[in-house]
Amino acid sequence: MKKAIMIIEIIVVIALATVTWWFFILNLKVGIDNLKLPAPITIINTSFADKQLARMTLRQKISSLLILHKSGTDVATLQNYLKTYQPGGLIFMGDNIPSTLDQLSAITKGLQTNLTLPYLFAIDEEGGIVKRLPQDNLPAAIDLKSLPVVDTKTAFLQRSAILKQVGMNLNFGIVADVTNDPLSFIYPRVFGGDPTAVADRVSAAVNGAKELTLSTLKHFPGHGETEADSHFSIPTSTVSFERWQQNDNPPFMAGIKAGAEVVMFGQLTYANIDSLPATLSSKWHDILKNQNGFNGITITDDMVMLQQSGDPNYTDPVVNSVMALNAGNTMLLFVLDHGKDSNFSPDVLIDGLVAAVKFGKISQKTIDNDVRQVLTLRHSLLTTLD
C-alpha cells in the first residue's frame, strides 16, 4: 500500500514539473515574440564628394567639369562670373594679372571663398616664353635641359612656391613633349630631344611642385613629332606606335610615376593610332589609363583651338565637348573671352551639354564619375591653402 502511494506521489510531482516547464517555455516564447530589439546599425561612410554630388543639379555637374576664362582683374566682375556659371575653376591668362604679386594674391583671396570646395585656379607658368607672371625669372625648360637635373627640381619648387603665394593651385606648366627640331613650335618649351633626359627633368619638376601646386603633364601624347602649331591647325604625325612608345612616352610615364595629378591632352593627331585628335580619341585615353597607369584628372588643351584649327569638322564647341567627354577627358578647358572666335557664351556650352546628357549622347554615369573625381581633387586642396 505504501509503495503504491509513493508511486502516485512520484507521478504527481513529475506531472506538476512538466506543467510548470511548459508554462515557463510558453511565457518565454511570448516574451521573445513581443520583445522589440533595436534595429541593426548600418554604418554609412559617404565621402564628401558623394554628399556634394547628391545635392547638385545636372547643370551644376556639367559646369563643375569646366575650367573657364574671364578677362580682367576686377574682383566683383570675376565673382559674378563664378556665381553665374559655377565652373570647376578659372584659368588666369595675361589679362588677369595685375602689376604686383600682392595685387594678384588679393584677387584670388577675394574669389576663393568656399571653405569646403576651393576652385581650381589654373595658370600656364612654364617660364621662358610661356609665363603669366612677369616676376617669374626662374629658368625654363630650354635653360634647364643643359643643367643638372636637380636644377629642374629647384626651379619648379621655387616657381610653385610663388604660385601658391598668389593663390594659384594648378599649374599647366610641365611640358613633357620631346623634340630636337628647332622648326617645331614646341621646341623653345621642351627639356630637349633625348627621351631619358627629358623624363628625368619632368620627374624632377613634378617632385619640385609637390605639396605646393598640382602638376600637369602636357601635351599628351606629345607634340614633338610635328612642327605645326596646334593653335592654328591640327598637327598630324605619321610615326608608328612603337616609335611613340620609345621616343615620346617616357617623359609622361616618368611624370605619372612621380605623382603628377593632371594630364593635358594635345590637339594633335597620330594618324597611325587614331584619325581623331588625341583630345577626342578614346584610344589615346585608354593608352594613358591602361598602359601608362594614370588614374588622375585628364583635361583638354583649350577647346577653342579646335574651332580655330580651320578643320570644318570641329566648328561646333558643343559637339567637340561631347566627343571629348565621351573619349575620357575629366575636364574641359575653354579660354573664352580671349581673342578670335572665343567670345561665345558659356550658357551655350553648358545648355548644350545638359541637353546631350538628357538625350543620351553622354551617359549620366560618365558625368557623375567625372564630377566625383573633380570634387575629390578640389576638396583635397584644403590642405594646401593654409
BELLIN-V952449 format. One record per run of one state. SS is the DSSP state (alpha for helix, beta for strand, coil for the rest). FROM is the first residue (numbers start at 1). TO is the last residue. If there is no record, write none. Layout:
SS|FROM|TO  SS|FROM|TO
//
This chain:
coil|1|1  alpha|2|34  coil|35|47  alpha|48|54  coil|55|57  alpha|58|64  coil|65|65  beta|66|68  coil|69|74  alpha|75|85  coil|86|88  beta|89|92  coil|93|93  alpha|94|96  coil|97|100  alpha|101|111  coil|112|119  beta|120|123  coil|124|126  beta|127|127  coil|128|129  beta|130|130  coil|131|140  alpha|141|144  coil|145|148  alpha|149|165  coil|166|169  beta|170|175  coil|176|186  alpha|187|189  coil|190|194  alpha|195|209  coil|210|213  beta|214|220  coil|221|234  beta|235|237  coil|238|240  alpha|241|247  coil|248|248  alpha|249|258  coil|259|261  beta|262|265  coil|266|267  beta|268|270  coil|271|277  alpha|278|280  coil|281|281  alpha|282|291  coil|292|296  beta|297|300  coil|301|303  alpha|304|307  coil|308|311  alpha|312|314  coil|315|316  alpha|317|327  coil|328|330  beta|331|333  coil|334|345  alpha|346|358  coil|359|363  alpha|364|384  coil|385|386
//
